[in-house]
Amino acid sequence: MKKIICIGSATRDIFVALPETKIIDNHGDVTAKKLMAFEFGAKEYADSFREEVGGSAVNVAAGLVKSGYRSFVFSRTSKGEVGKWILKKIGKLKIKKNYMQQRSKEDSEISVIVSDKKNMDHVILRTGDSIVQFDLMKAIEKFREKTDWVFIASQKSNWQENWEQLKIFAQKKKAKIAINPSGYQISNNPKELLWAIKDADVVFLNRDEALELMQKSRGAVNDNIPWLMKELISGDNQLVVITDGENGAHAGDKKGIYHLKILVEKKADTVGAGDAFSSGFLASFIEDGDIKKALSWGMANSSSVISSTGATNGLLSGKELKYAGEKLIEKIETL
């Protein structure tokens, strides 16, 4: 059984579903084309309220476990009630939490997800920390097992140091690296990030992230997926994946770029769609490196997750991914 370390956030997600919100057209900004607005001082009534475990590391690890892999989470919680709740939920997902750290200096990470049921999107409000105070070197020194892949997400202020440590760690373990850069990295260190991700084997971005990264690092951008893919792909063996919401997803390397449209019969919430895509994609790609099959598995997993509320509730098993992927692979287009 192959093993994957997932590094990133572990959160308590609070879902607040509203029947509808005011959406403002902001198409002049390619990185924020739509805005969600509320009347200042108004009281909004929600249709539902629920709590689920989430966070990039937990979501991807849960998807990989469901697919038949052994996944470890490298993240941090506080020692309080929220931290205990997160750890309990992680255990129920059968994720290995041996390397989770508990520190009381700052609260565990909590996300409040405000969802618009009519327009099928959301805004996430986040507080606390599960990343910055995580002692990566301590976890690396403690980790004595074999690992095949390292998935890195949600990095913040100390990401440069972590990145260098992880490259050395992966080289020693003969492991490959997949990265999903965070909004913090893109906003604060775009040029450094663009250079750093050249060393990753697989890079996951959504369209807005890719646009913002190129705009802030290059000063100009072409709002065109094939252009973005070609600009981001580095090295003969590197793979870049760009998800694009209702427009599906693209994946490719220097040999070719592929596109798969999204096919969803039912939507409940889009939270966790990107993480589900990443876990489904990796679940396939880790085995045989087939980009088309990986793209179909990623789309199948993502489509299933957005049919349920919560980032882990709709995840598919390996057998289910294979079945759903076989139906989707024939719909993939070559660009």
N, C-alpha and C positions, 0 to 999 in steps of 0.2 A: 504494500500500500504506500503510495507516494505521500509525502508530507509537505505542507505549505505553512509558512509563517505569515500571518496577516498583521501588519503594523498600522495603527491608526486609532480612530475614536471608538469609544464604547459609551453609549448614552442611554438615558431614559427618555424615550420619545412620548410626548403628550400630544395627541391628535385632537384638534378642534375643527370640526367640519361645519362650514357655513353653507347655506343654500346657494348664495351668490355674493360676490363682492364687486366693487367698481373697478373695472380694468381700464387703464389709461394707455392710449397708443403713444409709444415713445420711440417710433421706428428710426428716428434720427440718430439714435445711439445703437450701433450694431451689437453692443455687448449687453444692452438692457432694453429690448424692444417693447416690452410691456411692463407696466407697473400696477401693483395692487394698491387700492386706496380705500380709506375709511373716513367718514365724516369726523372731524376733530371734536372730541368730547361726547361722541354718540355712544349708545349702548347697542351691541350686536348680540343677537340670539343664535346660538349654535344648534345644529341638528343632532350632534353627538359629541361625546368626549370619551377617549380611551387612552390607555397607556401600553406601550410595547417597548421591548429592548431594541436598540438600534446602534448606529454608528458604523462608519466605513469598515473598520476591522471586523466587527462582529457580523455585519451583514454578509461580507464576502466569505468569511470563515464558515458561516452557517450554510451558505450555498454550496461550498466545496464539501463540507461534511455530508450534506444531503446527497451529493453526487458520488460519495464513496471514498473521499479522501480524509486524511487525518490533518486537522487544522489547529494551529496554535494562535492565540491572540496575544499580541504585545500591546498592552494598553494599561491605563491607570484609573483607579477610582479612589474616592475618599473612604474613610473608615466608618462613615455614618450610615444611616438607613438607606439612602439612595445607592451608595456603593454596594451594600449587601444585596439590595434588590437586583442590581445589574449583574453581580456575580452569580446569583441564584439562577437568573434567566439564562445566562451564558451556559451554565452547567446543564440546564434542561435541553439546550440545543446540541449537547454532546460535543461542544467545542472544548479543546484542551486549554484550561485556564491556569496551568502551572506557573506561567510567567507573567500573569497579571500582577500589578503592584498596587498596594494600598498605602496612600499617604494622606494625611489630614490637613495639609497646609491650605489647600483650595478645594472647594466643593466638587463633587462628581459632575460630569457634564450632563446637562439636561437640555433637551430641545423641545420647543413648542411649535408644532406644525399647524399653521392656519391654512386650511384647505378650502378651495372654492369648488363646490360640487358641480355647478353648472359649467364652468370653464375648465374643469379638470386640471387644476394646477395648484400650487401652494407657495407659501413663504415660510421659511424656517427661522425662528428666533432661538438663539443658542446662548447658554451661559455655562460657567464652570470650565473645568479642564480635564482631559483624559490623555493629553499628548505631551505638552511642554514639560510637565513634571515627571514624565515617564523616564526612568534611568535606562537608556538603551544599552550602554556599555555593561551595566550590571546584568541585564537580561542576556546579552550575547555571551558574556563570560559563564553564565549559569547554564546556557543551552549546550548540552553535550550530544544531542541526537543528530541524526542525519536529516537534512532538509533538501528538497528538490527545487523549491521556488520560494521567493520572498516577495510578498505583495505589500507595497508601501502606499499609504494614503494619508490625507488630513494633516500633513506636517505644517508646523508653524515656525516660531522665531528661531529655533535651534536646528532647522532642517539641514543646513549646509554641513554641520558637524556630523549629524546623524547619517547623512548621505555618504560621506567618506567612510564612516565606520561600517556601514552596510555593504558597500562595495568590497571592502576587504573581507568582511564576514562571508559574503556570498562566494567570493573567489576561493576561500579556504574550504568551504562546504561544497564547492563545485555546483552551486545552485544558480538558477537564473533569476532575474529581477523583473517584476512587473510594477509599474508605478501609475498612480492616479493623482497627479499634482493637485494641490489644494488652491482655493481662492486666495489664501494668504500668500502663498508662494508666487502666484501669478501677479497679484497686485503689488507686492513689495520687492520682489527680486526677479522680474521677468527675464532679464538678460542672463543672469546666473542660472536660472532654471532651464532656459532653452539650451544652454550649453551642457548642463548636468544630465538632462534626460537622454542625451546622445549615448550614454553608457547603459541605458536600460534595454532589456530585450523586448519588452512590450510596454507601450505607452497608451493609457486610456485617458481620453478627454471628451467632454461634451462640446457641442458646437460653440456655445458662448465662451467656454474656457479657451478653446483653440483660437478663437477670434481675438479675445482679450490678450492672450499670450503673445500673439504675433503683432498686434497693434502696439502693445507697450514695449516690446523688445525691438521691433523694427521701425516703428513710427508710422507705418502704413499697412493696410490690410485689404485683402480681396475676399469679400464674403462669398466664397465659393469653395465647396468641400474638396474637390480634386486639387485645387491650388493649395489649400491648407495641408492636405495630406502630403503632397510632394515637398512642401517647405519643411514639414516636420520630420519626415522619414530620414533617418541618418544611419548609414552603414548597410552592408549587404544583407545582414540577418535581422535587422530591427523591424519590428511590426508596430504600426500605429493604428489605433482604433478611435474613431470619432462617432459618438452617438448624437442623434439629432431629433430627439423627441418623436413627434408624429411622423417625421420624415424617415424614420428608421435609423440605420447605422451603416458606417463604412469601415472597412478594414483593409489594410494593404501593406505591402513592402515595396522594394524597388522593382520587383518583378511584375506587380500588378495591383490594382485597387478594385475592391468589390463592394457592392451596395445591396442591402436587403431592406425592403420596406417593412414597416410595422403592420402586423395583422392582429388586431385586438377586437374581440367580440364584446367584452365587458370591461368597464373601467370603474374602479372604486377610489383609488388614490395613486399618484405617481411617485410617492416617496419610496426610495430604495430601488427605483427602476435601474439606475445606473450601476449600483452595486450588484444587483441581480444579474445584469448583463455581464459584468466583469467576471462573476463567479461561474456563470454558465459558459462563457467564452473560454476561460482558463480550464475548466473541467474537461473540455474537449482538446484544447490546444496543447495542454501538458502531455497528453497521451501520444499524439501523432503529428502535431505541428500543421495540421490541415486547416488553412485559414477559412475556407468556405464552410466547413463543418463547424468550426468554432463560432463563426458568425451566426449560423443557424441555431446553435445551442444557446448562445447569448441572447438572441432575440426571443427564443422560446421561453427562457427563464424570466426575462424582463416582462414579457407580455403576461405571463402567469402572475407575477408579483403585483402588477398594477390592477389586477382583478380583485385584490383583497386589500384591506387596510393594514398597514404595518409592513416593514421592509423584509420580514422573514416568513410571513405566513403563507405566501403563495409559491415558495421555492419548490422546484421540481427535483425528483430523484434522478439518478443517472439513467435509469431505464426510461423514465418519462421524457427526459431530455433527448435521448436517442430517438424515441418514437416521434416526438414533436419536431425534432431537427430534420428528420428524413422528409417530412412534408414541406419544410421551408427551404431546404437547400436548392431545390430546383427553381426557386423564385429569385435566386441571387443573380444580380447583373454584374457584368464586368465593364469597368469604365476605361 
